[in-house]
Amino acid sequence: DVDDFLDFLKAAKSYGLNGVHELFWRDWSLSDPGQFLKIEPLHHFFRMFWDHDMKWCITAVGEDEIDYCFSLIQMPVSYHSFTDRVLKLKQVTGHDHRSIQWYVLSIVTGTVPVTFLAAICGLLDFHYLAQMPAFNECALAKLNTALDAFHAHKHAVLATGGCSEHFHIPKLELMQHIVASIWTSGAPMQWSADVMEHAHVTKIKNTACAGNNQNYYAQIACHLDCSERCFNFDLATQISHADNSDSDDND
């Protein structure tokens, strides 16, 4: 029963589905989701690295070893430090993902085969290059080369036990279409969700911290409603003040 949202969501998750049963483009005739659903760097690049690339490295090197190595790195000024170990990180942000990407290759070097390093390096190069603000044929060729390097050496990830028995990973399969997407719609960075994620912090998380952890959703909704009312009131008073100023000038 789709009207019983909680039970429906549990049943959908058991099949690996997200619970969306009516697609928003269902009434768009001749629509092609492959054309208008674009790559989102924050989740398709940084989250892909944290959920898969990083876990492959942790499995291949060992949790204690990789944690210890990260804690020993002397970080330059303005760089992220990991004195509390990386495996204990909670609510990891895109900034944390990027900082870990800077050092992960040097951390695992010497403990994994060279082919394993080449596979991880190929993915990292692909993620970095795909964040360029503009592309030409040379840049797109480098993107393809980086992805080909991963596929040429990905067997080493399986051989070292870093990955399971297959690479049936939706975000990884999506990378095959990024170059084509850039050709048709431009650089992926213009579709980044960073702005919305930051709005979630300022509008939801900060508000939740100011509450009493009771009736969470009701308090958030009430706060947003009050904020909207205050905004509308300020806007109305500013418009009224501007109208009065114009009237005085005319007099």
C-alpha positions as CSV (number, residue, x, y, z in Angstrom):
1,D,0.0,0.0,0.0
2,V,1.8,3.2,-1.2
3,D,-0.4,5.3,1.1
4,D,1.2,3.5,4.2
5,F,4.5,5.3,3.6
6,L,6.6,3.7,6.3
7,D,5.7,0.1,5.4
8,F,5.9,0.8,1.7
9,L,9.4,2.3,2.2
10,K,10.6,-0.8,4.1
11,A,9.2,-3.1,1.4
12,A,10.9,-1.0,-1.3
13,K,14.3,-1.1,0.5
14,S,14.2,-4.9,0.7
15,Y,14.4,-4.8,-3.1
16,G,17.0,-2.1,-3.3
17,L,14.5,0.6,-4.3
18,N,14.1,4.1,-3.0
19,G,10.4,4.1,-2.7
20,V,9.5,6.5,-5.5
21,H,6.6,4.9,-7.4
22,E,5.5,7.9,-9.5
23,L,8.3,9.6,-11.5
24,F,8.1,13.3,-11.8
25,W,8.6,13.1,-15.6
26,R,5.8,10.5,-16.1
27,D,3.6,13.0,-18.0
28,W,6.4,14.5,-20.1
29,S,6.0,13.0,-23.6
30,L,9.1,11.9,-25.4
31,S,11.2,12.8,-22.3
32,D,14.6,11.1,-21.9
33,P,15.9,10.9,-18.3
34,G,19.3,10.1,-19.6
35,Q,19.4,13.6,-21.1
36,F,18.0,15.8,-18.3
37,L,19.2,13.9,-15.2
38,K,22.8,15.1,-14.9
39,I,25.9,14.1,-13.0
40,E,26.2,15.6,-9.5
41,P,29.8,15.9,-8.4
42,L,29.2,15.9,-4.6
43,H,27.6,12.5,-4.7
44,H,28.8,10.9,-7.9
45,F,32.4,11.8,-7.4
46,F,33.2,12.5,-3.7
47,R,30.6,10.0,-2.3
48,M,31.7,7.4,-4.8
49,F,35.2,7.8,-3.5
50,W,34.2,7.5,0.2
51,D,31.8,4.6,-0.3
52,H,34.0,2.5,-2.6
53,D,37.5,3.6,-3.4
54,M,38.3,4.4,0.2
55,K,36.8,1.1,1.4
56,W,38.9,-0.8,-1.1
57,C,42.0,0.8,0.3
58,I,40.9,0.1,3.9
59,T,40.3,-3.6,3.1
60,A,43.5,-4.0,1.2
61,V,45.7,-2.2,3.8
62,G,43.9,-2.9,7.0
63,E,41.8,-0.6,9.3
64,D,44.4,-0.1,12.0
65,E,47.3,0.5,9.6
66,I,45.5,3.0,7.4
67,D,44.1,4.9,10.4
68,Y,47.6,5.0,12.0
69,C,49.2,6.3,8.9
70,F,46.7,9.1,8.5
71,S,47.2,10.1,12.1
72,L,51.0,10.5,11.5
73,I,50.8,12.7,8.5
74,Q,52.2,16.2,9.1
75,M,49.7,18.4,7.4
76,P,50.8,21.7,5.8
77,V,49.0,24.9,6.9
78,S,45.4,25.1,5.8
79,Y,45.3,21.4,5.1
80,H,42.9,19.0,6.9
81,S,44.5,16.9,9.7
82,F,43.3,13.5,10.9
83,T,44.7,13.2,14.4
84,D,41.5,11.4,15.5
85,R,41.8,8.8,12.7
86,V,39.7,8.7,9.5
87,L,37.6,5.7,10.4
88,K,36.0,7.5,13.3
89,L,34.8,10.4,11.2
90,K,31.1,11.1,11.4
91,Q,28.9,13.1,9.0
92,V,31.7,13.3,6.5
93,T,31.5,16.2,4.2
94,G,32.8,16.8,0.7
95,H,35.6,18.8,2.2
96,D,36.7,15.8,4.2
97,H,36.4,13.6,1.1
98,R,38.7,15.9,-0.8
99,S,41.2,16.1,2.0
100,I,41.4,12.3,2.2
101,Q,41.8,12.0,-1.5
102,W,44.9,14.2,-1.3
103,Y,46.8,11.6,0.8
104,V,45.2,8.2,0.2
105,L,47.6,7.2,-2.6
106,S,50.7,8.0,-0.5
107,I,49.2,6.2,2.5
108,V,48.6,2.9,0.6
109,T,51.8,3.0,-1.5
110,G,54.1,0.1,-0.5
111,T,51.4,-2.1,1.0
112,V,49.4,-2.8,-2.2
113,P,50.4,-3.9,-5.7
114,V,51.3,-1.2,-8.3
115,T,48.3,-2.3,-10.4
116,F,46.0,-1.6,-7.4
117,L,47.5,1.9,-7.1
118,A,47.0,2.4,-10.9
119,A,43.3,1.6,-10.6
120,I,42.7,4.0,-7.6
121,C,44.8,6.7,-9.3
122,G,42.7,6.3,-12.5
123,L,39.5,6.9,-10.6
124,L,41.0,9.9,-8.7
125,D,42.3,11.4,-11.9
126,F,38.8,11.0,-13.5
127,H,37.1,12.6,-10.5
128,Y,39.5,15.6,-10.5
129,L,39.4,16.1,-14.3
130,A,35.6,15.9,-14.4
131,Q,35.4,19.0,-12.0
132,M,37.0,21.3,-14.6
133,P,34.9,24.4,-15.3
134,A,35.2,24.0,-19.1
135,F,36.2,21.2,-21.5
136,N,37.7,20.8,-24.9
137,E,38.5,17.7,-26.9
138,C,41.9,17.3,-25.2
139,A,40.3,17.4,-21.7
140,L,37.7,14.9,-22.7
141,A,40.4,12.6,-24.1
142,K,42.2,12.8,-20.7
143,L,38.9,11.8,-19.0
144,N,38.6,8.8,-21.2
145,T,42.2,7.8,-20.6
146,A,41.8,8.0,-16.8
147,L,38.7,5.8,-16.9
148,D,40.4,3.4,-19.2
149,A,43.3,3.2,-16.8
150,F,41.0,2.1,-14.0
151,H,39.3,-0.6,-16.2
152,A,42.7,-1.9,-17.3
153,H,43.8,-2.4,-13.7
154,K,40.6,-3.1,-11.8
155,H,41.4,-6.8,-11.6
156,A,44.0,-5.9,-9.0
157,V,41.3,-4.5,-6.7
158,L,39.5,-7.9,-6.8
159,A,42.8,-9.8,-6.4
160,T,43.8,-8.0,-3.2
161,G,40.3,-8.5,-1.7
162,G,39.6,-4.8,-1.7
163,C,36.3,-5.3,-3.6
164,S,33.6,-8.0,-3.6
165,E,33.1,-10.3,-6.5
166,H,31.9,-7.7,-9.0
167,F,31.9,-4.0,-9.9
168,H,28.1,-3.7,-10.4
169,I,28.2,-0.2,-8.8
170,P,25.6,2.3,-10.2
171,K,27.9,5.3,-9.7
172,L,30.8,3.5,-11.4
173,E,28.6,2.4,-14.3
174,L,27.4,6.0,-14.6
175,M,31.0,7.2,-15.3
176,Q,30.7,5.6,-18.8
177,H,28.2,8.3,-19.7
178,I,29.9,11.4,-18.2
179,V,31.9,12.3,-21.4
180,A,28.7,12.1,-23.5
181,S,26.9,14.2,-20.9
182,I,29.6,16.9,-21.0
183,W,29.3,17.0,-24.8
184,T,25.5,17.6,-24.6
185,S,25.1,19.7,-21.4
186,G,28.5,21.1,-20.4
187,A,30.6,20.8,-17.3
188,P,29.2,18.7,-14.4
189,M,30.2,21.4,-11.8
190,Q,27.2,23.5,-12.8
191,W,24.9,20.8,-11.4
192,S,26.6,20.6,-8.0
193,A,24.3,20.2,-5.0
194,D,26.7,22.1,-2.7
195,V,24.3,25.1,-2.4
196,M,21.4,22.8,-1.4
197,E,23.6,20.9,1.0
198,H,24.7,24.2,2.7
199,A,21.1,25.3,2.9
200,H,20.3,22.1,4.7
201,V,22.8,23.0,7.3
202,T,21.6,26.6,7.8
203,K,17.9,25.9,7.6
204,I,17.6,22.4,9.2
205,K,20.7,21.4,11.2
206,N,21.2,24.7,13.0
207,T,17.6,24.9,13.8
208,A,17.6,21.4,15.2
209,C,20.5,22.2,17.5
210,A,18.5,25.1,18.9
211,G,15.5,22.8,19.8
212,N,14.9,20.4,22.6
213,N,15.0,17.2,20.4
214,Q,11.2,16.7,20.9
215,N,8.8,16.6,18.0
216,Y,11.7,17.1,15.6
217,Y,9.8,17.4,12.3
218,A,7.0,19.6,13.8
219,Q,9.6,22.0,15.3
220,I,11.5,22.2,12.0
221,A,8.3,22.9,10.1
222,C,7.2,25.5,12.7
223,H,10.6,27.3,12.5
224,L,10.5,27.4,8.7
225,D,7.0,28.7,8.8
226,C,8.0,31.5,11.2
227,S,11.0,32.3,9.1
228,E,8.9,32.6,6.0
229,R,6.4,34.9,7.8
230,C,9.2,37.1,9.1
231,F,10.7,37.3,5.6
232,N,7.3,38.3,4.1
233,F,6.8,40.9,6.8
234,D,10.2,42.4,6.2
235,L,9.6,42.4,2.5
236,A,6.2,44.1,2.9
237,T,7.5,46.8,5.2
238,Q,10.4,47.5,2.8
239,I,8.0,47.9,-0.1
240,S,5.7,50.1,1.9
241,H,8.7,52.2,3.0
242,A,9.8,52.6,-0.6
243,D,6.3,53.6,-1.7
244,N,6.1,56.2,1.1
245,S,9.5,57.6,0.1
246,D,8.4,58.0,-3.6
247,S,5.2,59.8,-2.4
248,D,7.2,62.2,-0.3
249,D,9.6,62.9,-3.2
250,N,6.7,63.7,-5.5
251,D,5.2,66.1,-3.0
